[in-house]
Amino acid sequence: MESTAFALPATPRQIAYARSLALRNQTLLPWEVQQDRRTLSAWIEAQANLRPVSELERLPSSKQVAFAECLARIKRRTVPDECFRDKGLMSKWIDGNR
């Protein structure tokens, strides 16, 4: 007899948990991964071990804020409020106003 491996479909509970992990880690859940129970289980394990991005890590550093405020005084401009909520935006604002 030949031994063929049959892929078992992922359970609804697995898919629901994988979707919640994808939201938490801000990543995509690939369609191919959702088709096989073992593949989805490995993906879940990898995502569960990741540390979620916290709100504090998204905020600009105090050095960024101080430098941006210094540039704003020199250029006689104001730093937009949204820059104080996202370090990427703050970095772009600094680069554009050097």
N, C-alpha and C positions, 0 to 999 in steps of 0.2 A: 504494500500500500504506500501511496505517496503521502507525505505529511505536508499539508498546506496550512499556512497560518491565516486564520480568518481575523479580520479586524472587527472588534466589537465596537458598536457605536457608543459615543459618549453619553452618559446619563444626563438627564435634565439638571440634577443637582450639581454635577461637575461643571456644566456649562454656566449655570448661574453663579457659582463660586468663581469661575475663571473670569467672567464678566466683571464681577465686583473687584477682583484683583487688578484687572486691566484698568478700571476706573481709578482705583487707588494709586496705581503706579503710573498712570497717564501713558499707557502704551496700547498698542493695537493687539487684539486677539485674532490671529490669522485663521482664516476659514479652514485651511488644511489641517490645522491642529485640532479643530473642533470635530473632525470626522472620525478620529480614532481614540479610543479610551486610554490606551497606554501613552500615546503622544500627548494628549491633553493632560494626563496626570503628570508627566515630566515637565510640561510647561507650567502647570500650577505650582509644582514644587520649586521651580526656579524663580517664579514671580513672588511666591510667598516668602522667600528668603531675602528679597530685595527690600531695602529700607525705603519707605515712601518719602516723597519730597515734602518736607514740612513747609509751613507758611513762613517761618523765620528764615529759611534758606533762600527764599525768593526775594526777600527784602534787600535793598542795597546796604553795603557796609557803611559804617560811620565815616570811614575815610572817603568813600565815594560821595557821600552827602556833603561832607565838609568841602571837598574839592569842587563839587558842582556849585555850591553856594558861593565859593570864592570866585569861580568863573562868572557866575551870574552877576555878582557885584561889579566885577571888572567890565563886563559887557553891558551892564545896566539892563539886565533881563531878569525874568523870574523863571525858576525851575518849575515845569508843569507838575501838578499834583500827582498824576499817574506815575511819574518817575520815582516818587517816594515809595511806591508800592511794588516796584519790580526792578530788580537789579539789571536786567537786560535793557530795559528802557532807559535807565539812568546812564548806563554805559554808552548807549547810542547818543543820548543827549550830550554827554561830556565830549564824545568824539566829534560831534557836530559843532560844538561851541569852543573848541580849543583855539 
